[in-house]
Amino acid sequence: MISLSLVIESFGFTWPICKRLVSEVEPLGFAGLFRSDHFTLPFPANPDVLDLIVSLTYLADHTQQVQLGSLVAPLSFRDPDMLARQAAALDDLSNGRMILGVGAGWMEREHIMFGYPLGDVSTRMTRLEEGLEVLTRLLHSAEPVTYTGQFYRLQEAVLRPLPHRPGGPPLLIGGSSPRRTLPLVARYADIWNAQQVTPEVFAERSAHLDELLRRVGRELRDVKRTVMAPVICGRNPAELEQRVSGLRRLLPNGAQLPLDALLDQLRVGFVNLIVGSPEQVVAQIRAFERVGCEELMVSWWPADDFAGLYLLAEQVLPQLAA
C-alpha cells in the first residue's frame, strides 16, 4: 500500500501555521511531515520563511508517530558535518523518526542573496558526493574520521553524542538524474525521492537504480522508492479554485489567469502535477504505486490550506488504504 506524506514548502511558512499544522497532521493520518529548505523564492518576492532545523525540532518534540525530515537540505549551503550533528539530535529527540534528505541545491537567487557559491551542475554534484561521504562517515563511525576532499576536510572528527539509532537517521537523496544522482543513491541512500517524473519515467529510473544497486552489491530492497509531487484536489471547479488561490499570489501574472490556463502553466513547471477530484487524485497516485512507488510526498502549498488537507485526509487517504 502506498503511503502519503506532506512536504511543506518554505514559502510563507510561519510559527502560527507551523504550530497548527504540527498539531493536526498526526490525527489526520498522514505518514510524515517534511520540510523543504529555502531562504526565498526563485523570482522577486520575499515571503516569510521559517528555518528548517528549528521547525523540525518543534515537530520532533510535539508529535509521537509521524516521520519528519528535510526534503531536501541543499549541501550548497548546509555544511554536512553540522547537518550530521543536527540530524542525529533530531532523530534522538523524535525517538527514531527523523529522515535526513539532502540534495545538490538549485535555486540561484537564494545563493546570490546570501553569498553562497552555487556553482555549475558538475560542481554541485561533486560537492554533493563529498558531502554524502562526510555525512555517512560521521554518522556510521564511532571512531575519529579523517577526510580530505575538494570542498570538505575532517581531521580526527568525532560525532558526540553518537546517534541512539545505529548509523543515525535514514539518508534520503532527492533527484532523478540517471547519470549523476542515481549512482549516488545506489551507493549512499536508504531512500530515493524522485522529482519531476511521470510514472513511466519513474519506472525507467527505478529499473536503472536496480541495476546500479546490483553493481555495488546491495539488495534492491535496501532503497525505498518515493516520489514528490504537487497535489491539487477539489470536489468541483470552485474548490479547485480555492486550492490555487494561494498559488496565484506567488506566480507572476497568476491572478489574471483563468483556472484552466493556470493549471496548464503549472503542468509545464511540474510534469507530475496531480490534480482533480478525490477519485481522480487517487487514480493518479495509484499510477505511481503500480510502478513501485512506496510513498508519495505531497508538495503542499500554500501551507495554510487546511481545508485542502482535510479533504485529502477524508476522501483520499481512506481510498488509498482500501
DRENZALO-253026 format. One record per residue (C-alpha): residue number from 1; residue in three letters; x, y, z. Coordinates in Angstrom, 3 decimals, m for minus. Each point is the difference from the previous one (the first is absolute). Layout:
BEGIN
resi/resn/x/y/z
NUM/ala/X/Y/Z
...
# end
This chain:
BEGIN
resi/resn/x/y/z
1/met/0.000/0.000/0.000
2/ile/1.326/3.422/m0.926
3/ser/0.190/2.512/2.849
4/leu/m0.504/3.754/m0.162
5/ser/2.210/2.610/1.663
6/leu/0.097/3.784/m0.136
7/val/2.877/2.211/m1.063
8/ile/m0.597/3.527/1.230
9/glu/1.598/2.509/m2.301
10/ser/1.968/2.697/1.789
11/phe/m1.759/2.959/m1.582
12/gly/m2.384/1.738/2.373
13/phe/0.618/m2.536/2.754
14/thr/m0.258/1.765/3.384
15/trp/m0.227/m1.104/3.646
16/pro/m3.817/0.248/0.257
17/ile/m0.387/m2.172/m3.112
18/cys/2.726/m2.380/1.171
19/lys/m1.555/m0.535/3.426
20/arg/m3.486/m0.629/m1.361
21/leu/1.291/m2.331/m2.695
22/val/2.078/m2.025/2.447
23/ser/m2.973/m0.379/2.338
24/glu/m2.254/m1.299/m2.784
25/val/2.136/m2.061/m2.411
26/glu/0.301/m3.064/2.244
27/pro/m3.737/m0.397/0.791
28/leu/m0.789/0.465/m3.695
29/gly/1.932/m3.181/m0.833
30/phe/2.865/1.175/m2.200
31/ala/3.143/m2.132/0.196
32/gly/2.469/2.858/0.233
33/leu/0.562/3.726/0.082
34/phe/3.048/1.293/m1.860
35/arg/1.397/3.468/m0.663
36/ser/1.626/1.468/m3.048
37/asp/3.073/2.120/0.680
38/his/0.128/3.428/m1.613
39/phe/0.603/3.617/0.939
40/thr/m2.289/1.622/m2.570
41/leu/m1.716/m0.478/m3.358
42/pro/1.777/m0.397/m3.366
43/phe/m1.610/3.212/m1.293
44/pro/m0.202/3.500/1.564
45/ala/m2.216/m0.540/3.042
46/asn/1.060/m0.528/3.589
47/pro/m2.595/m1.812/2.127
48/asp/0.587/m0.992/3.612
49/val/2.051/m3.200/0.299
50/leu/0.404/m1.977/3.229
51/asp/3.378/m1.716/0.416
52/leu/0.110/m3.710/m0.796
53/ile/1.844/m1.288/3.066
54/val/m1.882/2.157/2.490
55/ser/m3.399/m1.084/m1.341
56/leu/1.021/m3.684/m0.104
57/thr/1.056/0.250/3.644
58/tyr/m3.485/1.226/0.920
59/leu/m1.547/m2.764/m2.124
60/ala/2.156/m2.696/1.608
61/asp/m0.994/1.135/3.480
62/his/m3.735/0.408/m0.656
63/thr/m0.861/m3.224/m1.851
64/gln/0.183/m3.683/0.848
65/gln/m0.303/m2.046/m3.188
66/val/0.448/1.912/m3.264
67/gln/3.291/m0.058/m1.815
68/leu/1.742/3.339/m0.390
69/gly/2.895/1.299/m2.001
70/ser/1.523/2.207/m2.666
71/leu/m1.048/m0.287/m3.627
72/val/2.603/1.046/m0.719
73/ala/2.820/1.873/1.755
74/pro/2.343/1.386/m2.694
75/leu/3.653/m0.692/0.721
76/ser/0.719/3.191/m1.907
77/phe/m0.786/1.930/3.200
78/arg/m0.289/m2.702/2.700
79/asp/3.347/m1.242/1.353
80/pro/m0.137/m3.819/0.142
81/asp/1.848/m0.230/3.332
82/met/m2.452/2.338/1.740
83/leu/m2.921/m1.631/m1.812
84/ala/1.104/m3.406/1.290
85/arg/m0.002/1.316/3.580
86/gln/m3.406/1.619/m0.399
87/ala/m1.576/m3.023/m1.696
88/ala/1.313/m2.388/2.657
89/ala/m1.376/2.245/2.747
90/leu/m3.397/0.244/m1.735
91/asp/m0.101/m3.770/m0.415
92/asp/0.661/m0.473/3.710
93/leu/m2.545/2.656/0.988
94/ser/m2.690/m1.642/m2.157
95/asn/0.829/m3.557/1.126
96/gly/1.196/m1.069/m3.430
97/arg/m2.395/1.798/m2.356
98/met/2.429/2.348/m1.776
99/ile/0.846/m0.385/m3.700
100/leu/2.955/1.987/m1.295
101/gly/m0.717/1.103/m3.550
102/val/2.792/1.731/m1.907
103/gly/0.514/1.377/m3.480
104/ala/2.412/2.004/m2.121
105/gly/m1.812/3.359/0.089
106/trp/m1.489/1.807/m2.980
107/met/m1.520/3.416/0.723
108/glu/2.475/2.618/m1.199
109/arg/m1.821/2.991/1.512
110/glu/0.246/m1.149/3.620
111/his/3.699/m0.799/m0.371
112/ile/0.768/3.411/m1.474
113/met/m2.111/1.707/2.666
114/phe/1.876/m1.563/2.910
115/gly/3.436/m0.403/m1.513
116/tyr/0.171/m3.769/m0.478
117/pro/1.810/m1.253/m3.122
118/leu/m2.382/m2.258/m1.919
119/gly/2.279/m0.915/m2.896
120/asp/m0.775/m1.838/m3.206
121/val/m1.636/m3.425/m0.049
122/ser/3.324/m1.844/0.044
123/thr/1.142/1.996/3.039
124/arg/m3.281/m0.591/1.822
125/met/0.099/m3.743/m0.568
126/thr/3.641/m0.310/1.059
127/arg/m0.809/1.935/3.180
128/leu/m3.042/m2.213/0.608
129/glu/2.073/m3.169/m0.390
130/glu/2.621/1.275/2.440
131/gly/m2.699/1.105/2.429
132/leu/m1.631/m3.428/m0.090
133/glu/3.339/m1.594/0.797
134/val/0.471/2.352/2.965
135/leu/m3.545/m0.598/1.281
136/thr/0.184/m3.768/m0.180
137/arg/3.463/m0.228/1.537
138/leu/m0.969/2.191/2.940
139/leu/m3.341/m1.694/0.619
140/his/1.225/m3.575/m0.467
141/ser/3.312/0.115/1.838
142/ala/0.725/m0.004/3.722
143/glu/3.652/0.647/m0.799
144/pro/1.604/3.345/m0.963
145/val/m0.476/0.862/m3.673
146/thr/2.618/1.589/m2.244
147/tyr/m0.955/1.074/m3.505
148/thr/1.498/2.327/m2.611
149/gly/m1.994/1.097/m3.006
150/gln/m0.394/2.991/m2.264
151/phe/m2.752/1.540/2.134
152/tyr/0.202/m1.647/3.437
153/arg/2.741/m1.019/2.418
154/leu/m0.203/m1.929/3.249
155/gln/2.917/m0.593/2.361
156/glu/m0.639/m2.650/2.649
157/ala/m3.631/1.182/0.167
158/val/m2.221/m1.702/2.576
159/leu/m3.783/0.319/0.091
160/arg/m1.169/0.097/3.625
161/pro/m2.406/m1.038/1.219
162/leu/m0.289/m2.893/m2.414
163/pro/m3.498/m0.496/m1.427
164/his/m2.139/m2.353/2.086
165/arg/m1.007/m1.754/m3.221
166/pro/3.006/m1.819/m1.502
167/gly/1.118/1.981/m3.031
168/gly/m2.311/2.874/0.844
169/pro/m3.113/0.994/m1.993
170/pro/m0.694/m1.495/m3.440
171/leu/1.592/1.968/m2.803
172/leu/m2.270/1.191/m2.809
173/ile/1.381/1.352/m3.267
174/gly/m2.248/2.100/m2.187
175/gly/0.375/0.091/m3.769
176/ser/m0.499/m2.130/m3.089
177/ser/3.040/0.462/m2.237
178/pro/1.043/m3.475/m1.203
179/arg/3.596/1.096/m0.629
180/arg/0.877/1.939/3.172
181/thr/m2.682/m0.367/2.693
182/leu/m1.040/m3.656/m0.216
183/pro/3.569/m1.345/0.387
184/leu/0.217/1.994/3.245
185/val/m3.367/m1.426/1.087
186/ala/1.298/m3.509/m0.644
187/arg/3.143/0.626/2.085
188/tyr/m1.324/2.056/2.892
189/ala/m3.786/0.226/0.286
190/asp/m2.574/m1.858/2.047
191/ile/m2.800/1.861/m1.796
192/trp/m0.222/1.339/m3.547
193/asn/m2.318/2.929/m0.629
194/ala/m0.763/0.576/m3.666
195/gln/m1.111/3.447/m1.106
196/gln/m1.459/1.324/m3.228
197/val/m0.698/m3.458/m1.444
198/thr/m3.076/m1.633/m1.485
199/pro/m0.865/m3.574/1.066
200/glu/1.552/m1.275/m3.223
201/val/3.278/1.825/0.589
202/phe/m0.032/m1.058/3.657
203/ala/m0.210/m3.645/m1.084
204/glu/2.952/0.442/m2.388
205/arg/2.156/1.752/2.619
206/ser/m0.935/m2.555/2.674
207/ala/1.073/m2.849/m2.283
208/his/3.278/1.824/m0.614
209/leu/0.456/0.374/3.750
210/asp/m0.525/m3.765/0.371
211/glu/2.915/m0.616/m2.341
212/leu/2.201/2.508/1.822
213/leu/m0.796/m1.637/3.336
214/arg/1.005/m3.403/m1.381
215/arg/3.309/1.439/m1.197
216/val/0.915/1.296/3.468
217/gly/m1.139/m3.195/1.724
218/arg/m3.126/1.292/1.705
219/glu/m3.442/m1.576/0.121
220/leu/m2.792/1.643/m1.982
221/arg/m2.084/0.332/3.167
222/asp/2.795/1.993/1.660
223/val/m1.322/3.211/m1.598
224/lys/m3.585/1.115/0.504
225/arg/m1.574/1.581/m3.099
226/thr/m1.946/3.257/0.458
227/val/m1.277/2.899/m2.116
228/met/m0.647/3.653/0.773
229/ala/m2.886/1.549/m1.922
230/pro/m2.315/3.013/0.373
231/val/m3.638/m0.938/0.648
232/ile/m2.974/2.282/m0.640
233/cys/m3.242/m1.667/1.061
234/gly/m3.542/1.377/m0.193
235/arg/m3.440/m1.553/m0.267
236/asn/m1.031/2.580/m2.605
237/pro/1.476/2.971/m1.922
238/ala/m0.829/2.369/2.847
239/glu/2.062/m2.060/2.447
240/leu/2.853/m0.303/m2.500
241/glu/m0.038/3.782/m0.251
242/gln/0.276/0.186/3.797
243/arg/3.005/m2.346/m0.107
244/val/1.887/2.192/m2.452
245/ser/m0.844/3.337/1.601
246/gly/3.256/0.042/1.952
247/leu/1.984/m0.920/m3.102
248/arg/m1.444/2.938/m1.848
249/arg/1.742/2.270/2.501
250/leu/3.340/m1.682/m0.622
251/leu/0.029/m0.379/m3.770
252/pro/0.690/2.908/m2.342
253/asn/m3.292/0.996/m1.702
254/gly/m1.722/m2.765/1.947
255/ala/m2.864/2.228/1.072
256/gln/m1.097/0.676/m3.597
257/leu/0.011/m3.571/m1.317
258/pro/m3.198/m2.075/m0.297
259/leu/0.095/m3.226/2.014
260/asp/0.655/m2.285/m2.990
261/ala/2.786/2.245/m1.281
262/leu/1.582/0.140/3.448
263/leu/m0.086/m3.795/0.306
264/asp/1.542/m0.306/m3.482
265/gln/2.805/2.342/1.075
266/leu/0.572/m2.079/3.133
267/arg/0.143/m3.182/m2.074
268/val/2.821/1.540/m2.038
269/gly/1.955/0.680/3.196
270/phe/m0.975/m3.261/1.731
271/val/m0.221/m2.943/m2.381
272/asn/m1.368/m2.226/2.787
273/leu/m2.687/2.409/1.217
274/ile/m2.930/m1.972/1.461
275/val/m3.273/1.873/m0.319
276/gly/m3.732/m0.720/0.052
277/ser/m2.769/m1.429/2.121
278/pro/0.849/m2.384/2.868
279/glu/m0.668/m2.961/m2.282
280/gln/2.182/1.429/m2.760
281/val/2.784/0.769/2.479
282/val/m0.116/m3.567/1.338
283/ala/0.209/m1.387/m3.538
284/gln/3.080/2.125/m0.765
285/ile/1.673/m1.072/3.255
286/arg/m0.809/m3.643/m0.781
287/ala/1.863/0.402/m3.300
288/phe/3.177/0.648/2.007
289/glu/m0.789/m2.864/2.365
290/arg/m0.286/m2.439/m2.920
291/val/3.583/0.769/m1.075
292/gly/1.497/m0.562/3.446
293/cys/m0.379/3.295/1.836
294/glu/m0.366/m0.732/3.711
295/glu/m0.714/3.520/1.239
296/leu/m1.206/3.170/m1.646
297/met/1.177/3.225/1.622
298/val/m2.557/2.689/m0.756
299/ser/1.679/3.325/m0.740
300/trp/m2.471/2.190/1.875
301/trp/m0.543/3.697/m0.561
302/pro/m1.262/2.244/1.331
303/ala/0.813/m1.447/3.402
304/asp/m3.128/1.469/1.598
305/asp/m2.464/m1.779/m2.330
306/phe/m1.455/m2.075/2.825
307/ala/m3.284/m0.574/m1.845
308/gly/1.978/m1.706/m2.741
309/leu/1.799/m2.199/2.533
310/tyr/m3.306/m1.015/1.565
311/leu/m1.305/m0.953/m3.435
312/leu/3.041/m2.211/m0.671
313/ala/m0.326/m1.592/3.435
314/glu/m3.737/m0.643/m0.317
315/gln/m0.338/m1.078/m3.622
316/val/3.433/m1.027/m1.340
317/leu/1.781/m1.781/2.865
318/pro/m2.880/m2.463/0.629
319/gln/m0.096/m0.963/m3.690
320/leu/3.765/m0.612/m0.021
321/ala/m0.325/m2.179/3.094
322/ala/m2.858/m2.044/m1.451
# end
